[in-house]
């Protein structure tokens, strides 16, 4: 009976150590996953801001071209480079 108790005790100790190691590793992995998600979220936010700015510039260019084609003269188009270079956000 003593041998059986010793074996059971050793199994329990091994089980406890394994359980603690698994729990510790899962916490490390969860923390790392949060870091990666935070970094990806920051990257996506930066890309969103850049895309929104590009969208504003594109909208300005489309408006300019539509106005130039519909209302402008050939001479006005020749002297209109500044209008495209500096969009106004009214």
C-alpha positions in Angstrom: 0.0 0.0 0.0 2.9 2.4 0.8 4.2 2.0 -2.8 0.8 2.8 -4.3 0.6 5.9 -2.1 4.0 7.0 -3.2 3.2 6.5 -6.9 -0.1 8.4 -6.5 1.8 11.2 -4.7 4.3 11.4 -7.5 1.6 11.4 -10.2 -0.2 14.2 -8.3 3.0 16.2 -8.0 3.7 15.8 -11.8 0.1 16.7 -12.6 0.2 19.8 -10.4 3.5 20.9 -12.0 2.2 20.3 -15.5 -1.1 22.2 -14.7 0.9 25.2 -13.4 3.2 25.2 -16.4 0.2 25.1 -18.8 -1.6 27.9 -16.9 1.6 30.0 -16.9 2.2 29.5 -20.6 -1.4 30.3 -21.5 -1.1 33.6 -19.6 2.1 34.4 -21.5 0.4 33.6 -24.8 -2.6 35.7 -23.9 -0.4 38.6 -23.0 1.5 38.3 -26.3 -1.7 38.0 -28.3 -2.9 41.3 -26.7 0.4 43.0 -27.6 0.1 41.8 -31.2 -3.6 42.9 -31.4 -2.7 46.3 -30.0 0.1 46.8 -32.5 -2.2 45.7 -35.4 -5.0 48.1 -34.2 -2.5 50.9 -34.1 -1.3 50.1 -37.6 -4.9 49.9 -38.9 -5.8 53.2 -37.2 -2.8 54.9 -38.9 -3.7 53.4 -42.3 -7.3 54.6 -41.8 -6.2 58.2 -41.1 -3.9 58.1 -44.2 -6.7 56.7 -46.3 -9.2 59.4 -45.1 -6.6 62.1 -46.0 -6.1 60.5 -49.4 -9.8 60.4 -49.9 -10.1 64.1 -49.2 -7.4 64.9 -51.7 -9.0 62.6 -54.3 -12.4 64.2 -53.8 -10.8 67.6 -54.3 -9.1 66.5 -57.5 -12.4 65.1 -58.8 -14.3 68.3 -58.0 -11.6 70.4 -59.6 -11.5 68.3 -62.8 -15.3 68.4 -63.0 -15.4 72.1 -62.5 -12.6 72.7 -64.9 -14.1 70.6 -67.6 -17.7 71.9 -67.2 -17.0 75.6 -66.4 -13.4 76.4 -67.3 -11.6 77.6 -70.4 -8.5 76.2 -72.0 -6.5 79.1 -70.6 -7.9 78.6 -67.1 -6.9 75.0 -67.2 -3.3 76.0 -68.2 -3.0 78.3 -65.2 -4.7 75.9 -62.7 -1.8 73.9 -61.3 -1.9 75.8 -58.0 -5.5 74.8 -57.5 -4.7 71.1 -57.6 -1.6 71.5 -55.4 -3.4 73.1 -52.5 -6.8 71.6 -51.8 -9.2 73.6 -49.7 -11.2 71.7 -47.1 -14.3 73.9 -46.6 
